[in-house]
Every structure is written in structure tokens, then in C-alpha cells.
Amino acid sequence: MNKVVVIGMAMLVLAITACGGNNPEEQKERLTQLETDSSKAYREDGDTEKALRLARDALKLAAKMRQAGLVDEDEVAELENKVELYTSIIAAGPEEGAKLKALEAYNRSASSKNDTAVLEGDYMVSQRKVDRSTTIAIIRGYVGSGGDITIPSTIQNLPVREVYMNPLKNQQVTFEYEHFDPESNTMKAESETLEANTTITSVVIPDGVEKIGGFTGCTALRSVTIPDSVDRIDNFAFQGCTSLSSVSIPRRVRAIPIAAFQYCTSLASVDIKHLEYGIEDSAFEDCVSLASFPIQQGSLRSCSGIGNRAFRGCASLTSVYITRTIRWIGDLAFADCTSLETVDIKPYKGDADDERVGRGYKDWVGYGFANCPRLSPESREAIRADGYEDSF
């Protein structure tokens, strides 16, 4: 046998032995287990010190396995990065370490490298080039201690155009309700648990910001100032903000998105200047204090529709004015509105070439007003007269 081959085989045997055994599969299983346990300690258990110990053991084993050709350089480099990250988090201390951990979690889940964020004070910030001469700053998360917050209009000498708060969570909150179930024709218990932040009490968003979101579960948030420059609110933007009592929606916002204010149990009034596309699914579901809404006043003259469960469980809502522009009302849209007494419903009036002109709403799914015990006979008759027998 060639002397060089013999020497190479001998070195391979020595390298494998140095890994703690002579079975490569066992070494790979051991490495995989160490990596899994380290990630679990960091992401699920919140024990960064344990994660660091396990990552160091994994790195030591991977380095030896690399000598034997059992793993590649990329895997070793990845473990080196984890050891460096965990070491930095521990060295930074509890408060700053939490910020680094939040930043790492965001960057790990970012959809592209262009969305990668860095820490700037209490904010995680990324940049986006919108054209040759314009670059904007995007707030990807808030990692501060809470209280009353005024978001800066510029960061890194760039204008802030999008704000997604996504604050650190410090507890869970569970919402429990009973809703009408059309399948069983009975009331059914439902619940949902959200991760919550209990430290943010108010937020002022600066003029120039165009898109906002990520306030989900801010249970101590009493007020939010939204500038007229905002033209889009994200789905679930304020879901579970149980202390929010009122909100004003800028004119440029064209729709109230999915579950935007769901479970805002203290929300009593909403000021909406203009809606072009409508109120989407569960937008105000279980806003039990909502007693004042523009749809009651007939001011949403261009609103085109009301989504499934949009106002379900709004137990304080007493009257609804459905304008001629509304082309569709979703399933269970006003179900469980137990104080609703009056519905002033107008036949849909579309464009001159719309084949549905004079035929009522474009789409209607049943049980729109199910479990509304106070609804007047006149309102029920008006709804039936438009052909909506399955509304109750």
C-alpha cells in the first residue's frame, strides 16, 4: 500500500479518536444534540449562560470533527458566531443583553438581508433605499423600558418613514368571550392568548411616518398619536391594547385592516375621516366599550364593505347606519352586539353600469346580526326587506 495513503488513514483515525470515539455517526448525533440543546436553552428557556456552555462544547467537538473531515467550515463558523453572540449578551448585562437578544431574534427572522437591523438607542433600525437619492429609516422594534414615548423623526440622519414597534414582551394576556356559533346555533366559549407588553403607556408618532404596526398586546397603552402622513396600518396593529380608549384614523388610511383593534376592551370612540376600501375582518371584534363610531353617523360615505366579524361582540354599540356605498357585509359582522337597537340600512347604489344596481348589496353572508336581542322590529323588517333573511 502506498506509504502516503497509510499515513493519511492513520491521521484520520487519530482525528476521529480525538473526537471521543471511532464512530462518525455517533459524533454527528452528539454534535446535533449539543446544538439543539443550546438553541433550546437560548430561545425557549431564556438561559443564555447554559446556551453558551453547550455552544462551547459543540464548537470544541465540531473543531475536532473538522480535522477528521466530518463537518465543513461553515458549521464551525456558525458555532463560533453563536459563542460570540451569547458571550456578548452575558457581558452586556440584563438590560442591554435583552436588547441584543431581541435584535438577534429579529435579524434571524428577517425576510432578507436588506431588512437587517442595528441597535440605535432604544430602537432596532434598518435602512431602505427607495430611489437613487432617497434612503429612509425603518423602526423594526422598540427595546426600551416603556413609559411615554415620542418616536424620533430622524435616525442615523435619515427620515423615519415606517414604525413597527414590536416591543419586548414581559407577560401573557388571555381574552375569553362567548360568541354565537351558527353551526350549533348556540353560544360558544372562545379564547386567545397574546404576548403582552405592560410598560408602554403612550406613543407619539412623528409627522412623515407613512406606515405603522406592531403595537399588539401593549396592554398599558392609553393613547397613540397618529399623524396625517400615515396611509397604512398593519393587520393586528393594536390588537389587545386593552387600555386604549380612543383613536383618530388619518384621512389617507384607506381601510381598517384585519384585527387592527380587536380586543381593545376600553376603546370607546373612533374618529375616522375617510375610508375607501372598508373595514376588514375582526377589525373591532370584542371592543366591548365601543359606543361611538362614524358608521353610526353616516360619515363613511365611500366605505365599500364590512368584513367578517368586524364588529362582533361590540356590546355597547346601539345603532348602525349602513350607507349606500357599502357593497358587502361579512359573516357575523354585527353578531353579539347585545345593545344594538337600530339599523338604518340603505340599498346599495353602484355605478351606472353596475349590473347589481337596485338589487341590494353585492354580497351577503348569513348571521350578520345574530344574537342582537335588542334589535327593533322595524330594523329587523328593514333588513329582511332587502332580502337578508339569514341575518339573525
C-alpha positions, 0 to 999 in steps of 0.5 A: 500500500502506498506509504502516503495513503497509510499515513493519511488513514492513520491521521484520520483515525487519530482525528476521529479518536480525538473526537471521543470515539471511532464512530462518525455517526455517533459524533454527528448525533452528539454534535446535533444534540449539543446544538439543539440543546443550546438553541433550546436553552437560548430561545425557549428557556431564556438561559443564555449562560447554559446556551453558551456552555453547550455552544462551547462544547459543540464548537470544541467537538465540531473543531475536532470533527473538522480535522477528521473531515466530518463537518465543513467550515461553515458549521464551525463558523456558525458555532463560533458566531453563536459563542460570540453572540451569547458571550456578548449578551452575558457581558452586556448585562440584563438590560442591554443583553435583552436588547441584543437578544431581541435584535438577534431574534429579529435579524434571524427572522428577517425576510432578507438581508436588506431588512437587517437591523442595528441597535440605535438607542432604544430602537432596532433600525434598518435602512431602505433605499427607495430611489437613487437619492432617497434612503429612509429609516425603518423602526423594526422594534422598540427595546426600551423600558416603556413609559411615554414615548415620542418616536424620533423623526430622524435616525442615523440622519435619515427620515423615519418613514415606517414604525413597527414597534414590536416591543419586548414582551414581559407577560401573557394576556388571555381574552375569553368571550362567548360568541354565537356559533351558527353551526350549533346555533348556540353560544360558544366559549372562545379564547386567545392568548397574546404576548403582552407588553405592560410598560408602554403607556403612550406613543407619539408618532412623528409627522412623515411616518407613512406606515405603522404596526406592531403595537399588539398586546401593549396592554398599558397603552392609553393613547397613540398619536397618529399623524396625517402622513400615515396611509397604512396600518398593519393587520393586528396593529393594536390588537389587545391594547386593552387600555386604549380608549380612543383613536383618530384614523388619518384621512389617507388610511384607506381601510381598517385592516384585519384585527387592527383593534380587536380586543381593545376592551376600553376603546370607546370612540373612533374618529375616522375621516375617510375610508375607501376600501372598508373595514376588514375582518375582526377589525373591532371584534370584542371592543366591548366599550365601543359606543361611538363610531362614524358608521353610526353617523353616516360619515363613511360615505365611500366605505365599500364593505364590512368584513367578517366579524368586524364588529362582533361582540361590540356590546355597547354599540346601539345603532348602525347606519349602513350607507349606500356605498357599502357593497358587502357585509361579512359573516357575523359582522354585527353578531353579539352586539347585545345593545344594538337597537337600530339599523338604518340600512340603505340599498346599495347604489353602484355605478351606472353600469353596475349590473347589481344596481337596485338589487341590494348589496353585492354580497351577503353572508348569513348571521350578520346580526345574530344574537342582537336581542335588542334589535327593533322590529322595524330594523329587523323588517328593514333588513329582511326587506332587502332580502337578508333573511339569514341575518339573525 
